[in-house]
């Protein structure tokens, strides 16, 4: 199905309608439960898939359980299960959790499948046939008790840089250093605790340097990667290292069918991305209502062949960027297959500003969220309100989650629908009239701009535009007071206009809130919002009729949200090696924030900034939006929680403040904050940390 319609959208993008799209998210490892960090990606992809389907595109969204590797083999044995049984247990659990969060895959398959083995062998032999695979002897740590070579994460020992104990074989969580597992002091096997020895083994390596020109062409092509991501990948290409693609037995994976590497297995990161192709092939070979079955040859010709009119788009996290932006294109090119049209990369999730942690109770699983009784749509909405196309991390501030969903969904959009519905009932259950010009223009403009925002993955901008429309409509109700003369033509016309604007809101909200949005339109007798053609006019169509009470999101309270924090009882996945140790015995006493190393402090970049302007953030009584000069070409926008200490925003203008200048960007109330101010004390006695007026903006604070 060729694209047959094109028009300009926001952000300078061209919206192409009626496209065929193969869409993927990274494959969750079948070794544990889904947590809220995972859900960022799958909710992001699902929102995009629903948007594209609403626009008339043919979207196939495939995913699978990543089912191979040493951790699965080892943990399956610990659980008294075969690896296949272990994988299937978690595959089913993961799929069910995704369904509860309204993530709709076309298929949720497994990489341990005959289709994937076929594709993996085909790509391996394509690499071999082009002379890209060679043999290399590698020294590795070997456990003589378990009779296995140990992957990096199956070795623990003392960091060779800072001396921290109980660190992984490839990176120190205390000082951040990376190293070869052989450099660890006092290494031990993470399975049995014995001391490993060093042995050599021959492995298959891919000569990526020979593929560098083809991969670079893909990386530098417009539209494949966001600019910041592209520059990062180009840095890797400038120092390209060859890639080891085999592992020794015992290993749960596909055996290499090559006599040169008898007894070896394909590395899990070879067959994992291939799972995108094999899962899609499996989907199209099955009986699916409303879809034509495709043979493997037809599937390949339609979606994977060079020159295919279909689009291939991958959504991934930034931690697996190298595999997808370097190794994966090289594999596809070697096999004569088309490369992705887009690689959308997102950041990690923090909770309350910190890495998810079991010891702090913030390692929140999908099941914990569901058991709390919170509507999964609230999390979808919050993530959408925070998501853009960049790779900055997202913070699930539980206070902000409560405030944002309550303010936007309960008090703005939901309240608007409820007010209008009640007034339409009072007006005789049916209203028509000439649309209010202000409401009409706002709704039509938002529909157009939101389309472009969704396409550009600027979900936070889409959310902002929706709330602008709802706020304007609430304001028009307050100004016009239609309840004072409910039978008048003017009152009917305004209620008609706002109810139709609610229809527009439902169309814009449907990708994010797929249960809430249809109920909004049904309340007023309007069409289903899951259809969003480019020429949609929400003010056309049937009259407004009050049919059934519109849905509502109840305001959240702290107690409800607090249920997400589970009581500590398990070791932290992110805790330092000495977490839980007694004080004394030569250690510093504990402090509320914990002890940090000097190297951690060195990472913080503190600079002097001059506040150029300040204003209150609408709907947030604690926040001020500041413009701060840090001596850079452009001033920064910083959102600070100081409004109650400085009720007059102008009081901070001109102050020379101290800014954490290298802090990751964070979206607060739809505003991207580009730093943090230092302050001392508590409300109402909180005060900004300032320096003398003679200190120039941009000066480093040491």
Steps between C-alpha positions, in 0.01 A plus 500: 500500500680811382466831678242710323470821697751751640461825691708724722482449877649686794878486559565514124408134455302360211209285614457213257171318529401148405842348556587143588714495815681219683549630852705344780603555859808343655441144612463460879733243649304193614678491834271705723194718536420820315561818701405863448832574330421244231155649449634837383600349167198280441253773590689744276490255209137408557397867502680550170344183353148608599560846354620362167208258480257783573655690208419207270840332491539122501707433813638164610649529851707194587689401810634184661665364811880512469554136589868405482819548698685387812272671758197309373686170495638550854180634657288232337721238665462675836123495454502128415365570150624452147603824326202470265256463793666788683476727194137414436407574862637854474382551143141441606534715812656787306239487227218511753654802675533683168134433425400651835678821401312495167809426294367315196753294307409336173696206641711430809719211394836356612853507358530129580303408189563309178444818300767682699749218468448500122554878477800494736674233294423683179655822628801318648574333166450829316772652720720194447438502125624859476821413683401704806541224761840395630632290790660661804639345819368671812611471862210480744432412862396136535330334798639149549222412744214587262704409189415820316648822371356788700327797335590840651192509721575155642826615655519698825807645666682808624519801268858545375454880499337600831514179703122463539405142578238281334501670159405358160758373255467790257407814696528635854174636637694701761740700281356434152824359357490239225759227470575150376373222732859373526594825674268435798673437830396183680250399228244234575229320308161657569337156472704292745742748660817318396806675357510479119808439286599651164453286190504566128223421253456560128202710394340645187548873454338732246732744324283807550769730364430369151132585547568851630426691175156338458408547865619861495283577196197373690592692814549829316180476295232744612212363704662181628633645826447814704796740453645450851476123465658513156806681633544244776486212253746673265743510791478122530556462127818706527640236738327188374582172673434153360217302656515156659185309405546154656494356850621176657288217638309469726278765344130528419486616140539392139799275418726637227458276192856560381778239533750782560321571829368160603354495850449877513172689537384825349519787749156613620554847350526343155161332503315756719449773236445233238198419716331808356500336157415148611214618725352700214534206262325279757219755539429523130506122460223459760127539459424856614146639462494780247854438374623305199742218567845539347749229416857561621594604147207743475580647842863558404410659167243730660694614808870418480614516139701797381261742333200385704244777554436390858665677794706323768515688831668386823444647849781430750665627818830685487681217682476272193569767238834358386346161417223660296688784332825319413470121516142466377535710180820310419317168530212619281726644231707181489182296453372727220206624709371854538613704802266677745330824400503625857672407824316681781707509820376593848667553836475307825242535775585629844259501794494808721820616333701185570577171333236236573597313814355212699651632824313829458184320389506670159574193288134498394377209291202515269319264735564727801344789310197292400455367853495858633166556324628790290364522146773399249383786278633747758853368451457508121396865528784598732760336277353671194514835680874444559607343170674673212722365221824542696696264726472697823391295799142517630424540867194342656463746786210353692397845620504633145317188377222568751485872427527477122238233443261666745544848352478394134262206494276556803486878532549616142391251232271284713344798674434667165318195363292466817399868504399504136308174527300634796420822313398315183260296711351820641471637147273212395759226433570626147679813375601642162614837378766701324840410650665751731790641295752497785427139594487387138838650408667368817375144446582489128847645556573255781391205283739606226794572729448188710518282189845639429603465862403132512687431178812670640461302828443830684233346720551760773417771246186311398392485864567871543288586197208291625504667838511843338176421318334368816613805700369736234162323495472514879582869483234563233240331721592724789490812283173425318310341792258308272314364804351846559291474181523133414221509240656780292650435154829647622518252787418210267764611250770523767411161649497348152844650433656380822351151471645479149834620640476213748466272197825651366662442838389137493658451157827647623486302826405165349858378434585569866171416674337234279225418753423851620482672160222290340281555806546876461359503148227248585379731778407763241385269218813561292697260275767267635826697547727226366470638146711809428506576127699802394187693407315428825264780603377432854227763462335311215292188541208429733353750747603491864279274710541423871489120497706362787700660776860566387780308672694660783839451660475555873767729648788297642612535858838432654381179666399344168827587332695393808391141440754487216786511749550149629647436842876433482587140564724395215854610414510802271585441136672838504635511856871540563695187595507607867129569526363357821845475666535613859665838567829506684779256416682776315195617299348847511169521688190497283345822373145567378615523138765232524877533445619596152846471357710797394469379141122531528527862614742577217229410249285791619545823303402802710492837328391853580185619323318832493119484517370713212125437542261308724133410480256268669416168334123484441327243718810431712516695824855386581674565168663801334621505142834682479718617215862472615815630326792258546733683263393276213374610156141449618349541844357189664148430621495362854190397694559535874279406797552833679170679438388484864832645618486773235128586455605800288694349209672830429687468829740247348572694180858625495626252760825319429410139584681166497375257234561128453581544133552140385182353642286304254204695365167435670147591392286665768146610418583477131808724536849360436721597794869528408665503840446531873557787745665447836303619804525469877235452767138400487182679396419774602861580598659353188755728329691470175875455526646816344843649425621857469393715206861519385503129412430459128231261371654169401772509766576150630420445868758273666 
